[in-house]
Each structure stands twice: as C-alpha cells, then as structure tokens.
C-alpha cells in the first residue's frame, strides 16, 4: 500500500488539472493554458504535492483563491477545486453570472449534495452559461498527503476534529455526530482514491468504534450498487491491490496520552515541536544580527523565511528520523564535501591559465580540461547541494537555539526515564523549580507525563507541593485538572 500512496495522489490531482483526462505520457504538445481556482482546503491539498513550477508545466497560468477579487479572463478555461460549502457554491454561481471565464470545470473535494448541484444548475441557466459548464466532478480528495506513508485529515479548522473537540465534557450528540461524519468522509475519500476496501479493526467503546461503524456503513452502501460503485471501473487504484486488502486500525488517543506530550529528540519531530512547521513548510524568523539599532530608532523588523521540507530533499529524507546530534554532524560533513568540490573547481580554473608550451604542460592542460568539463556539468547538482546545506544549517540552528534555551535534551532524557520506569537522578520538583530549564509549557508537559505514567497517583500533600511549584513557574493548571479527572 505504501508504494502506491505517493503515486495515487499526485496522479489524481494531475488528472483533475488536465480536465479529468489522464495525462498522456511523453506528450510533446503544448498544455492547454488554464486558471486554477481553489479555496483554502484545496490549497492545503495541492501545496504539499505540486510546486508552482509543476503547476506551470501543466498549463496553470494563474492560481487564485475563490473568495479573492478576481478579474474576468473570458478566453481561458477555469478549473475549480473547492469544498461544496454554501459560501463556495454562492461564489461559483456569482462567477457564472459575471461570465468570468470561457468554460468551467467544477471539481469538488467531497461529494456535492443534490440540492447544491441544483443551485449551480439554476445559476448556469439564469446566466445563460449552461454550455460553458464543461464538467462537474466529485474528486474524493478530502485529505492531505504529506509523505509517501503519511496523510492527515484536515488543516483548516482542524481544532473542530481535535482530541479536545471529541473529549469536551459539554459536547452534544449532534456535535459528536458532525465530528464523526467529518472524519469518516476524509477516510472514505482516502480509500476511494486508493481504490481499495479496507479490513477495519478498532478499539471498543470509544470514538474509534463510532468512526469504524460509520465508515463500514458508508463503504457497504457504496458497494451495494455495483454499477455506480466508486471501487470498480475507472478509478485510480482500482484492482491494483484487489488481491490484498489493507488493514485500517482505528485507535483512540486515550490509549496513549503521554506520547504526544513527550519532548522529542529526532530531527523531524523537533522541527514540528519547536518551530512553525505546517504542511511540509517551516517558517523561520531571521536573526537580527550583530548590528545595533541607533537610540530612539524603530527596531528593525525581522524577516521571515520559508523552507519546504519535501520528498525531493534528499538530506531531509535521509535524516528526518535521526537523533539531532547526528543531523548536526551530517550537515557539517555535507558542508565539508561541498567545499572540497568547490575548491577543486577553483583549482582547475586557475590551472587553465597555465603558461608555456612544453609537452608536459599541454598534456596537463588537456587532462584538466576534461576534469573541468566534468566539474562544470555537475554544477547544477553542486548548486542544489549548496541550497540544501544552507536550508538545513538555518533550520538546525533554529532548533539548536530552542534546545539550548529550554534545555530540551534534559527534558527528553528525564521523560524517557519516567516512561520506561527507570530510576530518576534528579527530583521532579527540582526540575519544575529550575528557572533556567524550559518554558511553563515544558514544565507542565513534564509533570503531565509523570502523572499519566505513574502506577499510583501522588498523594494530595505531594500534589499540592507540585501545584505550588507549577504555579510559581507560571503554569496554567487547567491541563492538570483535566488529566486528574481523566485518570
């Protein structure tokens, strides 16, 4: 299954951007120039998978948000990729009435309801644009693929399907049903795109079981009508794994609540924990530098830099799961290797200015010419190597600053001992009371892990001591109250 995940999803998007016709391999013809209109959900799905260059190669001249101010381009087809919400349908109907584009290819991230489809039809008839609506498709792409073996259900409004949303004590049955339906819709879309029917296993008596039952029902309803089933016929993954059904294991987060609180020590996990990292993109504030600001002058605004950490980044793919000290060492090795190659090119260039016409000089010249030609041909690869070194130097430096200022290495080791029931070399109270060790959130995370992992909860006297230390450290005690009740 892992092998096909990363193949299916870009193919599904490329097919959509090619007017829902499979792209022809080795085609030398010019692409049809078109405009891509998406909402925030569509943007989140596309951005980790297709770069701006790839979109341009597919004929996308402009990519615009649905609810932005857009000018009419009457001689260009438009490909829409949006959620079938009330607001989005209204705006699409407005576009039809305003005659913004030559033709309209409407692609919905999730299945559109009959009533909303009729709204679009009425708008098209009213605007005399029925012939311009070329195609309407349910794409079943309501999930975000971040890596070849990882996808997430949503990025926009993700707090609506979070652990907190499901476990609120005042949640109503209607709200719970809505959350479950949202999760089920995304999982259903995933398996439609994969073209596979899963075997479902879940933990009993939890939200995971509610999702499993709803997903099972939705899959069976779709399979009941063989002629209109999404898992037969011309689907992207149909039949490719028909001999081996994937196993879908649904587990409730309450089974292991300590792990997401745990301070980490591997490169990717640290970037996710301490930096602004979303949808494979990390945003960093550039350091102000050593220049002093004149007295009374407005302080210089820090510039923000964005870096994409994707599957095409070989260093990231190799080291994202490595412990941080190994990553720092590997960045240094890559830098030394790059400098050696750069010095070799410079040396060959200086040799090319050799004087004298003796046979030895001429033979050396021809030999070095071949070497220089080889070095020049590898220049693009060398420049890409330099770009990745700069990228990971900046990212690793930003992570290191957090580790040093918050003593994250100490937190990681201490929590590892707590979770593995090893002997602690320092009292928990000392860790919490240390003003130089971590932020209030770090201290609260540490204490919650201790509280969750303890076979026996601390006595009321001890708990009061811990509460006082946490309060003195500036912690908000609301998480502790919740975990106490949960335990």
C-alpha positions in Angstrom: 0.0 0.0 0.0 2.8 2.4 0.9 4.2 2.1 -2.6 1.0 3.3 -4.2 0.1 6.1 -1.7 2.5 8.7 -3.1 1.7 7.7 -6.7 -2.1 7.9 -6.5 -2.5 11.3 -5.0 -0.4 13.5 -7.4 -1.8 11.4 -10.3 -5.4 12.2 -9.1 -4.6 15.9 -9.0 -2.8 16.0 -12.3 -5.7 14.2 -13.9 -8.1 16.8 -12.4 -5.9 19.7 -13.7 -5.9 18.0 -17.2 -9.7 18.4 -17.3 -10.2 14.9 -15.7 -8.4 13.2 -18.6 -5.4 11.1 -17.8 -2.2 13.0 -18.9 -0.6 11.4 -22.0 2.9 10.1 -21.3 5.7 11.5 -23.4 3.4 14.1 -24.9 5.4 16.9 -26.6 2.4 19.2 -27.3 1.8 22.4 -25.5 -0.5 22.2 -22.5 -3.9 23.9 -22.6 -3.5 27.2 -20.6 -6.0 27.4 -17.8 -6.7 29.1 -14.5 -6.9 27.2 -11.2 -9.4 28.5 -8.6 -9.3 26.9 -5.1 -10.5 27.5 -1.6 -8.3 27.2 1.5 -9.0 23.4 1.7 -8.0 22.9 -1.9 -4.8 25.0 -1.4 -3.8 22.8 1.5 -4.3 19.6 -0.5 -2.3 20.8 -3.5 0.6 22.7 -1.9 2.5 19.7 -0.4 2.2 17.8 -3.6 2.7 20.1 -6.6 5.1 23.0 -6.8 4.4 26.2 -8.7 6.8 25.0 -11.5 4.8 21.7 -11.8 1.6 23.7 -12.0 3.0 25.9 -14.7 4.2 22.8 -16.7 0.6 21.6 -16.6 -0.6 24.9 -18.1 -1.8 26.6 -14.9 -1.1 30.3 -15.7 -2.8 31.6 -12.6 -3.9 30.0 -9.3 -6.2 32.1 -7.2 -8.4 31.8 -4.1 -12.1 31.5 -4.8 -13.0 34.4 -2.5 -10.4 36.8 -3.6 -11.1 39.7 -6.0 -10.7 38.2 -9.5 -10.8 39.9 -12.9 -12.6 38.4 -15.8 -10.4 36.3 -18.3 -13.1 35.4 -20.9 -10.9 33.4 -23.2 -9.4 30.9 -20.7 -10.9 27.8 -19.1 -11.1 27.6 -15.3 -10.6 24.5 -13.2 -12.3 24.9 -9.7 -11.1 22.7 -6.8 -13.2 23.5 -3.7 -15.3 22.1 -0.9 -19.0 22.0 -1.6 -20.0 24.5 1.1 -22.8 27.0 0.9 -20.4 30.0 0.6 -18.3 28.4 -2.1 -21.4 27.4 -4.2 -22.7 31.0 -3.9 -19.4 32.4 -5.1 -19.2 30.0 -8.0 -22.8 30.9 -9.1 -21.7 34.6 -8.9 -18.7 33.7 -11.2 -21.1 32.1 -13.7 -23.4 35.2 -13.6 -20.4 37.5 -14.1 -19.1 35.4 -17.1 -15.5 35.4 -15.7 -14.1 32.5 -17.8 -14.5 30.8 -21.1 -15.5 27.4 -19.6 -15.9 25.9 -16.1 -14.6 22.6 -14.8 -16.1 22.2 -11.4 -14.2 19.7 -9.1 -15.5 19.2 -5.5 -13.1 17.9 -2.8 -16.0 15.9 -1.2 -19.2 14.7 -2.8 -21.7 17.6 -3.5 -25.3 17.2 -2.5 -28.2 17.1 -5.0 -29.7 20.4 -3.7 -26.4 22.3 -4.1 -25.9 20.8 -7.6 -29.3 22.2 -8.5 -28.3 25.6 -7.2 -25.4 25.6 -9.6 -27.7 24.4 -12.5 -30.2 27.2 -11.8 -27.4 29.8 -11.7 -26.0 28.5 -15.0 -29.4 28.6 -16.6 -30.0 32.2 -15.2 -26.6 33.3 -16.6 -27.2 31.6 -19.9 -23.9 29.7 -19.2 -25.1 26.0 -19.3 -22.8 25.2 -22.3 -19.9 26.8 -20.5 -20.1 24.4 -17.5 -17.9 21.7 -19.2 -17.7 19.1 -16.4 -18.7 18.6 -12.8 -16.7 16.0 -10.7 -16.7 14.7 -7.1 -12.9 14.2 -6.6 -13.0 12.4 -3.2 -9.7 14.1 -2.2 -10.7 15.4 1.2 -7.3 14.6 3.0 -3.8 16.0 2.8 -0.9 13.8 1.7 2.3 14.9 3.4 4.7 12.0 2.8 4.7 8.6 1.0 3.4 6.9 4.1 1.5 9.7 6.0 -1.6 11.7 5.4 -3.7 14.0 7.7 -7.4 14.6 7.6 -7.5 18.4 7.6 -5.6 21.6 8.2 -8.3 24.2 8.0 -10.5 24.2 11.1 -8.5 21.2 12.5 -9.5 22.1 16.0 -13.1 21.1 15.1 -11.9 17.4 14.9 -9.2 17.5 17.5 -8.8 15.4 20.7 -10.2 18.4 22.7 -13.3 18.7 20.5 -14.2 15.0 20.9 -13.5 14.9 24.6 -15.2 18.1 25.8 -17.4 17.3 28.7 -20.2 19.6 27.4 -20.2 18.1 23.8 -23.7 17.4 22.5 -24.7 14.3 20.5 -25.3 16.4 17.4 -21.8 17.9 17.6 -20.3 14.5 18.1 -22.2 13.2 15.0 -20.8 16.1 12.9 -17.2 15.4 14.1 -17.6 11.7 13.3 -19.1 12.4 9.9 -16.2 14.8 9.1 -13.6 12.1 10.0 -15.5 9.4 8.1 -15.8 11.5 5.0 -12.0 12.0 4.8 -11.2 8.3 5.4 -13.8 7.3 2.8 -12.2 9.8 0.3 -8.8 8.3 1.1 -9.9 4.7 0.3 -11.7 5.8 -2.9 -8.5 7.5 -4.1 -6.6 4.4 -3.2 -9.1 2.1 -4.9 -9.2 -0.3 -2.0 -11.7 -1.7 0.5 -10.1 -1.9 4.0 -10.5 -4.5 6.7 -11.4 -2.3 9.7 -10.3 -3.0 13.3 -11.0 -0.6 16.2 -10.9 -0.3 20.0 -14.3 -0.9 21.5 -16.5 1.6 23.3 -14.6 4.6 22.1 -14.9 7.3 19.4 -12.8 5.0 17.2 -15.6 2.5 17.2 -18.1 5.2 16.2 -15.9 6.1 13.2 -15.4 2.4 12.3 -19.2 1.7 12.3 -20.0 4.8 10.2 -17.2 4.1 7.7 -18.2 0.4 7.4 -21.8 1.5 6.6 -20.7 4.1 4.0 -18.4 1.6 2.3 -21.2 -1.1 2.2 -23.7 1.4 0.8 -21.4 2.3 -2.0 -20.6 -1.3 -2.8 -24.3 -2.3 -2.9 -24.8 -0.6 -6.3 -22.2 -2.4 -8.4 -22.8 -0.1 -11.5 -22.1 3.1 -9.6 -19.6 1.9 -7.1 -16.5 4.1 -6.7 -14.3 1.0 -6.1 -14.9 -0.6 -9.6 -14.2 0.5 -13.1 -12.1 3.5 -13.9 -10.8 4.5 -10.5 -7.1 5.3 -10.0 -6.2 2.4 -7.8 -9.0 0.0 -8.7 -7.8 -3.5 -9.0 -4.2 -2.8 -8.3 -4.4 -4.3 -4.8 -7.6 -6.3 -5.1 -5.8 -9.5 -4.0 -4.6 -7.8 -0.8 -7.0 -5.6 1.2 -5.3 -3.0 3.5 -5.9 -3.2 7.3 -7.3 0.0 8.8 -6.6 0.2 12.6 -8.6 2.9 14.4 -7.2 3.7 17.9 -8.5 6.1 20.4 -5.8 8.7 21.5 -6.7 8.0 25.2 -4.9 4.6 24.9 -1.6 6.5 25.0 -1.9 10.1 26.1 1.7 10.6 27.3 3.4 10.2 23.9 2.1 13.4 22.2 3.3 15.4 25.3 6.8 13.9 25.2 9.7 16.1 24.3 11.4 14.6 21.2 15.0 14.2 20.0 14.7 13.3 16.3 15.1 16.0 13.6 11.6 16.0 12.1 9.8 15.7 15.5 11.9 18.6 16.9 11.1 20.8 13.9 7.4 20.0 14.3 7.6 20.7 18.1 9.6 23.9 18.4 9.3 25.6 15.0 6.4 26.9 12.9 6.0 23.8 10.7 2.8 23.2 8.7 2.1 21.2 5.5 5.9 20.4 5.0 6.8 24.1 5.2 8.8 25.6 8.0 8.8 29.4 8.7 11.8 30.9 10.4 12.4 34.4 11.7 15.9 35.6 10.6 18.1 36.6 13.5 18.5 40.3 13.9 22.3 40.1 13.6 25.0 42.0 15.5 24.1 45.5 14.1 23.0 47.7 16.9 19.9 49.9 16.5 20.5 53.7 17.0 18.9 55.2 20.1 15.4 56.2 19.5 15.2 54.5 16.1 12.4 52.0 15.4 13.8 48.4 15.8 14.3 46.6 12.6 11.6 44.2 11.6 12.7 40.6 11.5 12.3 39.0 8.1 10.6 35.6 7.8 12.0 32.9 5.6 10.1 29.8 4.4 11.6 26.5 3.5 9.9 23.4 2.0 10.9 20.1 3.5 9.7 17.6 0.9 10.4 14.2 -0.5 12.7 15.8 -3.1 15.0 17.0 -0.3 17.5 14.1 -0.1 19.0 15.3 3.2 15.6 15.5 4.8 14.6 12.1 3.6 17.8 10.6 4.9 18.0 12.3 8.3 14.5 13.4 9.4 14.3 10.3 11.7 17.8 10.7 13.0 18.7 12.0 16.5 19.6 15.7 16.4 23.3 15.4 17.2 23.7 13.1 14.2 21.9 15.6 12.0 24.2 18.5 13.1 27.2 16.2 12.3 25.8 15.3 8.9 25.2 19.0 8.0 28.9 19.7 8.8 30.1 16.7 6.7 27.9 17.8 3.7 29.4 21.3 4.0 33.0 20.0 4.0 32.2 17.8 1.0 30.7 20.8 -0.9 33.7 23.0 0.0 36.1 20.3 -1.3 34.2 20.1 -4.6 34.1 23.9 -4.9 37.8 24.2 -4.2 38.5 21.6 -6.9 36.6 23.7 -9.5 38.5 26.8 -8.4 41.8 24.9 -8.6 41.1 23.6 -12.1 40.1 27.1 -13.3 43.4 28.6 -12.1 45.4 25.7 -13.8 43.6 26.5 -17.1 45.6 29.8 -17.2 48.9 27.8 -17.4 51.8 29.3 -19.5 54.4 27.6 -21.6 54.1 25.2 -24.5 56.1 22.2 -23.5 54.6 18.8 -23.9 54.0 18.3 -20.2 52.1 21.5 -19.9 49.9 20.7 -23.0 49.1 17.2 -21.7 48.3 18.6 -18.2 46.1 21.2 -19.9 44.1 18.6 -21.9 43.8 16.4 -18.8 42.5 19.3 -16.7 40.1 20.4 -19.5 38.4 17.1 -19.2 38.2 17.4 -15.5 36.9 21.0 -15.7 34.2 19.9 -18.2 33.1 17.2 -15.8 33.1 19.7 -12.9 31.0 22.2 -14.9 28.5 19.6 -15.9 27.9 18.7 -12.2 27.5 22.4 -11.4 23.6 22.3 -11.1 23.9 19.4 -8.7 26.5 21.3 -6.7 24.3 24.4 -6.5 21.3 22.2 -5.3 23.6 20.7 -2.7 24.6 24.2 -1.5 20.9 25.2 -1.3 20.1 22.2 0.9 23.1 22.8 3.1 22.1 26.4 3.7 18.5 25.3 4.3 19.3 22.7 6.9 22.0 24.9 8.5 19.4 27.5 9.1 16.7 25.0 10.3 19.1 23.1 12.5 20.5 26.3 14.0 17.0 27.5 14.9 16.2 24.1 16.5 19.5 24.2 18.5 18.6 27.7 19.9 15.4 26.2 21.3 17.3 23.1 22.7 19.9 25.4 24.5 17.5 28.0 25.8 14.9 25.4 27.1 17.3 22.5 28.0 15.2 20.2 25.8 17.9 17.5 25.9 17.4 17.3 29.7 13.6 17.1 29.3 13.9 14.4 26.7 16.1 12.2 28.9 14.1 12.8 32.0 10.8 11.9 30.3 12.3 8.8 28.7 13.3 7.6 32.2 9.8 8.3 33.6 8.0 6.5 30.7 10.4 3.5 31.0 10.1 3.4 34.8 13.8 3.9 35.2 15.5 5.5 38.3 15.4 9.3 38.2 18.7 11.0 39.0 17.0 14.3 39.9 13.8 15.0 41.7 10.8 16.2 39.7 10.3 19.1 42.0 13.9 20.3 41.3 13.2 20.1 37.5 10.0 22.1 37.8 11.6 24.7 40.1 14.7 25.3 37.9 14.1 28.8 36.4 16.6 28.1 33.6 15.0 24.8 32.4 12.3 25.3 29.9 9.1 27.3 29.5 6.0 26.9 31.7 4.5 24.7 28.9 7.6 22.4 29.0 7.3 22.0 32.8 3.6 21.3 32.5 4.2 18.7 29.8 6.8 17.0 32.0 4.5 16.8 35.0 1.6 15.5 33.0 3.8 12.7 31.6 4.8 11.9 35.2 1.1 11.9 36.4 -0.1 9.8 33.4 2.8 7.3 33.7 2.6 6.8 37.4 1.1 3.5 38.5 -0.2 5.3 41.6 -1.2 9.0 41.6 0.8 11.2 44.0 -0.7 11.9 47.4 -2.7 15.1 48.0 0.1 16.6 50.1 2.7 15.9 47.3 0.2 17.1 44.6 -0.2 20.4 46.5 3.6 20.8 46.5 3.8 20.2 42.8 0.9 22.5 42.1 2.6 25.3 44.1 5.9 24.8 42.1 4.0 24.8 38.8 2.1 27.9 39.7 5.3 29.6 40.8 6.8 28.6 37.4 3.9 30.4 35.6 2.0 27.3 34.5 -1.7 27.2 33.8 -3.1 24.4 36.0 -6.2 23.7 33.8 -4.5 20.7 31.9 -3.7 19.1 35.3 -7.3 19.4 36.4 -8.4 17.6 33.2 -5.8 14.8 33.4 -6.6 14.3 37.1 -10.3 13.8 36.2 -9.3 11.7 33.1 -7.1 9.4 35.2 
